[in-house]
Amino acid sequence: VAEARRWLEQAVSMSIGMTSRPRGRGLTNLGNLALTLFDLHAAERHFRAALDFWVIYGTPDDSAVAELGLGVVARLQGRYADSLEHVENVLVVWTAADDISSMAIAEHGLATALSESGNGAGSRAHYERALDLRKRAGDTSGLAYTLISSGTAERWAGDRAAALAAVSEAMAHFQELQSNDGLLLAYLQLARLAVDSGHDAEALNLLRQSFVLLQTHMRAKAAIEALETLAAIHARRKLALPAAALLSAAAAHRQTRS
């Protein structure tokens, strides 16, 4: 991802002043690559530049994709009202176009922002709509990712059974799709659920499997969450020093990328 980002930065720098679609696509994709690396400041800069470009030279769909990126960045920075505003704008565009697959993405985004802001009821309603749209579109991969996020929301709401059911279903889809990225997220979610239930040995085994995937498929945010989950296990075992070291590393990474 880092190498792809370097090449694309060079291409975009060569396109300054151009008004053709490749420049807008380059800016949008730079935002996506920065998001993958959890470089939120760069992601926001690229998405804003892309939105400014698309408003003049692109289609409503082009603008919606860039604005969705801004919504994700705002959510990850804890600016939930801004995130909801961006994603609601996106949903209006894709609903008008009757684009079911894209509507599912927007509903997923609204659900996640509501969940993280503490609105469990609103979040659940949007996740249900997103899941229904994913199924109607026949989007198995998207369905699995929405199940993962829905499982997180259920875990935060204290419904472990619902969370476990959602993540287990997602795991089955990811195994069928042979998606290492999806399996990584599923392992982490299952590890958190195991920690919540006091099953440390199970959690450690799941974390080991996630660490194997992280070596070949790095996701900065996932790596941070893996550190935090491992710290929780050490803390419960009263191993204060390693727990503090892991939490310190996770916090440092979050602060440099927020």
C-alpha positions, 0 to 999 in steps of 0.5 A: 500500500505504501509503495502504491501510494508513492507511485500515485502521489507522483502521478497526481503531482504530474496532473496539476492543472489537468481537468480530465478524469484521471486526476480526480480518480487519482486524488480519490484513490490517494485518499483511500490509500491514506485511509488504509494506512490510517493517515487521516490528515492526508486522507482528508486533504486528498478527499477534499481536493477530490471533492473540489475537483469533482464538483466542477468536472465530475458527476454526482456519483464522483462527488459522492465517493469523495464525500463518503471518504470525508465521512469516514475520516470524520468518524475516525476522528470522532466528529460524528455530526460531520460524519453523519452529514457527509454520509447523509448527503451521499445517501441522497445521491445514491438513492436518487440513482437507485444504486442499491450497492452504493446505498448499502455502503452509505447505510453501513456508514451511517450505522457505524457513525451512530454506533460509535456515537452511542446511538445503538437503536439508530445504528441497528436500524441502519445496519438492518437496512444495509444488510438487506441491501447487501443481500438484494445486491448479491454482494457477499463480501459487502455483507460480510463486512457489514456483519463484522461492523454490526457485531461490533455494535452489538458487542458495545450494546452488551448483546454478546450472543447477537455479536457472536452470531454476526461475526461467526456468519461473517467469518464463514463468508470470508472463508468462502471468499478466501479473504485474508483482509476479512478474516483478519477483522473476524479474528480480531472481533472474535478475540475481543468477544473471547476476552469479554467472556474471560476466555483468555486462551481462546483469545490468544489463539485468535490473536496469533492467527490475526498476527499471522495475517497482519504480517502479510496484510497490514492494516494499521487500525487492525494492528492497533486494535490487536495491541489493545486486545492483547493488553487487556489479556495481560491486564486481567492477568495482573501483568501490568508492565507488558499491558502498559507497554502495549497500551502505550504503543497503541496510544502513540500510534493512534495519536500520530494518525488521528 
